[in-house]
C-alpha cells in the first residue's frame, strides 16, 4: 500500500511539489534594478529566490524554463472580467444590475465565473491577478473582489472577497436609470445614502437589542465605507466629476480610489492634495461622451505630478468585452511613461493600490510564484507571452 501511494505521488505531483527555475536574459523583479542573466527559483506556490545566474545555483531536479524577459504576473487593477462574458448575451453580462441605481450590497463573489473564456484569455497574456466585479454605470453598482485568474471555483481563485464598492458619477448613470437625471441629483442621492448609514450605525449601537433596527445589507456596506473597512472606487471621468468625488471623500472621510479620471490632467493639484490614488482608464479608451478629452499622455502626467496610479483594462460594452492591461501600458510607455514605470503600473503599483503587494506585484522571496515569460520587450507589438506561472503552476505555455 505504501509503495502504491508513493507511485501515485510521483504520477500526480501536488502543486506544493512544484520546483521551477525561470532563467531570463533580463529579469525585472521590480523590488530592485533589472537583473541581467537572472534566475527566479520557484518552490511550491512561492518564490524561493531571485538573483543573477552567477549567484543563484539551480538545484538538481528543477524544471528549467527560459525567456528573453521575465516579469512578475500582471495585475489588472480594475476590470469586470468574469462577470462580463465573451458572448455579450444576457446570461453572461452580470456586471451591472439595472433595477436600482444604489445597490452597494451586490457581491462580486456571487456572480464571478472563473471558467469564463475571457478569464482564460487575459491569463494567457500574463494577467495573473484581477480586481473585478460590478462595473461602472450606477451610483453604487456593488462590490469588487480580488482574485487570481487560475482556479476552477471562485473559492480557489479568491484573494479578497470584498475589495471595493464601485461608484459612478456622470451622465452614464442617467443613461441606465430614470433617476438621477443630473449631476446634482446624483450627488444628493449619494450624500443622502451616507447620512442614512450614519443614522443606521448609531441605532445599531443601542445597548438594548430591541431598539436596534433590522439588518439592512445595503446600509451595512455603506457603514463599512464610513468606518474605512472597505474602499470606495469612484469612477469619475470629467474634471467636474473628479472634484465632486474628492468633495464626497472629504465630507465623509472615505478611503477612496479615483477610477477612470480621463480629465485628471486638468486637476492634478487637487488630486495630489487629496492623497488619492488613481486607477487610470485604459490608455486606448474610445474617446466620446465623458472620455472625449482622454489623452495618451495622462499616465506620464500623473507620474510627473507624484500621484500614485495604475492602468486598468476597465469595461467595454462591445465584443469581446475585455481589454488587456499589457497593451494599455504599452501605449502609455510610447507616450512619455518610462518602460519600468509602465511595467510597475500593471504590477507592483497596481498591487499597492489594491493592498495586496505583500503577495503579488514583484518577484521577491516568499511572495506568490506568479511569473510571466516573454520572447522580447513586453511592450513591443511583435513580442509574445510565451509562458505564465500562477502560484507555482504553469498555466500557459503557448506563445501568444
N, C-alpha and C positions, 0 to 999 in steps of 0.2 A: 504493500500500500504506500509506504514512504517513497519507494522508488518511482511509483506511478505519479505521485504528487510532484516530485522533482521534475519528472518528464513534462507534466502539464505546465509547470512554471517556466520551463525552458521554451516550450512551444508557444505559450501565450504570456509573454512578459507583461508585467503590470506597468502602468505609467511611471511609478516611482522607481522602476529599474532602468529608466532611460539614461543612457550615457552617450552624449554627443559632443564632438569638438567641431566648432564652426571656425574655419580659417578664412580671413578676408585680406585682400590686398590693402584695404583700408577699413578699419572698424571705427564706427562713431559711437562711443559709449554715452556721450552727452552728459557724463558726470566728470568730464575732463577732456583734454585735447584728443583729436583723432589719433588712432594708433596704426602706424604702417605695419603691414605684415602681422596683424593681430590675431588673437585666438580668444574665442569665448567657449569656456567649458561649461557643459550642462550636465547636471546630475539630478535625476528625478525630475521634479517640477520646477526647480530653481536654478539660477545661475551659480555656478561653483566658483569660477574665477575668470577674470578678464585681463589681458595684457599682451605685450608683444610676444611673438613666437620664440624669441631668444630667451624669454624668461618663464614662459608657461609651457611646461612639458605636457604632452598629450599622453595620458596613461594608456597602457595596453587595454584593448577591448573596446575603446571608444569608437563610435562611428564618426568618420571624418567627412564633413561637408565643406565645400569651398565656394567662394564667391569673390567678385571684384569689390563690392561694397556690402558691408554688414551694418545694420541699424537695429535699434530697438523696434518692437512691434509698434505700429502706428496707432494713435489714439484719436478717435473722432469725437470731438467734444460736444457735438450736438447733431443728432440725426433722428429719423423716425423709422429707420430700417428695422424690420422685424414686426412692426405694426403696419407700416405701409408695405404692400407686397408687389410682386413683379407684374401681376396681370391687370392691375388697375380696374378691378371689378369690386362691387360692394363687399363681397365676403373677405377680401384681403386688404381692405382700406379701413384700418382700425385706429388711425392716428388722431381723428377729430370727431367727437360726439357733438352733433348739432342740435340737440334738444334744449340746450340751455347754455348761455354764454359764460356762466360761472359754475364750474364743476371741478374744483381742485382735488377732490377725493377720488377721482378716477385713477386707478393704479396701472402703471405700465406693465407690471408683472402679470396682471390678469389678461393681457392682450398680446404679449410678446410671443412670437413664433420662432424658436431657434432654428427650425428646419426650413425657414423661408429661403427661397433661392437667392434673394438679394443679400442675405447674410453671408451665404457661401461665396457670392461674387466678390464682395468687398474683402472677405478673408483672403481670397487668392491674390489680391492686390496689396496685401500687407497690413490691413486693418485688423488689429487683434483685440482692441478694447473700444467700446462704444458707450456714449451717454445717449440713450434712445428712449422714446416714449411718446407721450401726447405732444402733438405738434402745434405750430402757430395757427391762429385763426379764431381763437376765442379769448375772452378776457382772462379766464383761467381755464385751461383745457384739461389739466390733470398732471400727473407726476411723470418724471423720467426715472430711469433706472440705469445703473452702470453694469455692464456685462462683458464677458469675453465673447468673441464670435465663434467659439467652439462649444460643443456640448449638445446633447440630444434633447435636454429639457431645460426649462428656464432655471431650475434649481442648480443644474450643473454649470450653467453659464454665468450665474449671478455673482456680482461683486457687491453691489449696494442696491437694495430693493427700492428705496425712496431717496433719490438723489436731489431732485429739484422739483419745484412746481412751475409749470410753463405758463407764462402770461403772454398776451399780445396787446399792444397799443397800436391804434391806427385804423385806416379805412378798411383793411381786410376783415376786421371783425364785423363791420356793418354789412359786408357782402354775404356773410354767413348767417346773420341774425337780424331780426327786425329792430332789436334794441341791444346796444346803443346805436344811435344814428350819427352821433357827433363825438368828437374828442372829449368835450367837456362832460357829456353824459357818461362816456366810458370811464373816465377818471372818477366821477362821482359814484358810480356803481361800485368801483373797486374800494374807494375810501369807505363807503357805507358797509361793505363786507368786512373790512378790518375793524370798524367800530363795533359791529355786531359781535365779532370774535372777541374783542376786548371785554364786552359785557358778559359773554358766554364764559370766558375764563374766570371772571370774578364770581359768577354764580356757581361754577363747578368747584370753587374753593370753599363753599359754605360748609361749616362744621356739621350741620345737620344734613344727612344724606337725602332726606325727604324734600329739602329745599333746592337740591341740585336739579338742573334741567335734564331731560333725556339726552342721551348721547346723539350728537349730530356729526356725521362723518366729515361733511364739508367744513364745518366750523372747527372741528378737531385739527384739520390740516392747516387752516388759516392760523389757528392758535400756534401750531408748530412753527409757522413762519414768524409770528410775532415773538416767540421765545428764542428764535435763532437756531432751532433744531433742524430746519430744512432751509434750503436756499431758494430764493426767487430768481427764476430765469426769465427775464423780461425782454421779449422781442420788441425792439423799437428801432425803426429804420431811419426816420427823418430826424433832423435836429430838434424839431418841436417835441416829438415823442420821446427822444432821448432825455431832454430836460425834464419832461413830465415824469419819466421813470426815476430820475435822480431825486426829484422832489418827493415822490412817493416813498422812496427808500429812506430819505432823511426824516420824513414825518413819522414813519412807523419803525424806524431803526432796523430795517430788514438786512439780512445777509443777502446780497444781490449780485448777480452776474448779468451784465448787459449783453443782449443777444442780437445778432444781425448788424445793427449800427452802421447802415450804409453811409450815413452822413456824419459819422464820428469825427471826420477831419475838420468839421465846422465847429465842434465844441470840445476840442481836445483838452483845453484847460479845465473845463468843468468836469469832465470825466476823471481826469487825473486828480483834481482836488477831492473828489468823492471817494477815491481809492477803490474804484470798482473795476474789476477785470472785464474784458470783452471777449466774447466768442463771436468772431467776425463772420459775416455772411460768406458763402462760397465766393471765391475771387471772381469766378466766371458766371456769377448770378445773372439771370436775364434782367436787363435794366428796363424798368417800367413801373408805373404807379409809385409805390413808396420807395422802390430801389432805383428810380430813374437817375439819381445822382451818384450811384455806386461807382467806385474807382478801383482800378487795378493797384493803385499805389497806397491804399489806405493802411494795409498791413505795415508797410515801411514807415508810414507817418505815426502809427501807434508805437512802433518800436522807438523811433526817434524821440517821441514825447515821454518815453519811460512808462508806458501803460502796459500792464500785463495783458496778453491776448493769446488766443488760439484761433486756428482756422477750422471751420466746420464744413460738413457736407450739406447740412440743412435738410429741407424737404422740398421735393419737386412735385408739381401737380401733373406732370406728364410722364409717360412711359419712357425709360424703365424705372422711374420713381426714385432714383438714387444717384448721387454724385460720389466721387472718390476723393478723399482729402489729399491723397498723394498728388493728384493732378492740380487741385486747387492751390496747394502750397507751391507747386512748380511755377505757376503763373505769378504768384507773389514774388518768388525768387527772381523772376525775369523782370520784375518791376520795382527794384530798389531794396528788396529784402535779401540779406546775405544767405548763402547756402545753409549755414548752420542755424541761423535764426529761423529760416523757413522749416528746416527739419525739426527744430525744437517746438515750433508752433503746432505740430501734429504728433508730438511725442511728450517730452518732459514738461513743457509749458502747459499743454492741454491737461496732462495728469495732475499738475499742481492746481490748476483752476478747479478740477473735479475733486480734489482732495484724495487722490489715490496714488500719489507719487511714491509712497513707501513700497508699493507693489509693482508699478509699471512705469514706462516712460523713459527708462535709461537702462544701460547694461551695467549692473552693479551686482557684486556677490550677494546672494541672499534674496534678490528680487525674483519675481516670476520669470521663468525662462520663455519670454516672448521675443523672438528674433526673426528678422527678415533678411533674406539674401537676394542681392541684385547683381545683374551681369554688367552693370555700368552705373553712371550717375543716375540716381533715382529720379531726378527731375528732368532728365533728357527724354524726349518723346520716343526714341528708339530703344530705350532700356526696358528690360523685362524684370518682373518679380519672379524669381526662379524657385524660391522655397520660403515657406512660412512655418515657424515653430510657435506653438502656443502651449504654455505650461509644460514645456519639455517634450511635447509630442509634435512630430512633423505632420502638419495638417494639409500641406500642399507642396508638391514638387514639380509642378508643370510650369514652365516659363510662360508668363503672360505679359 
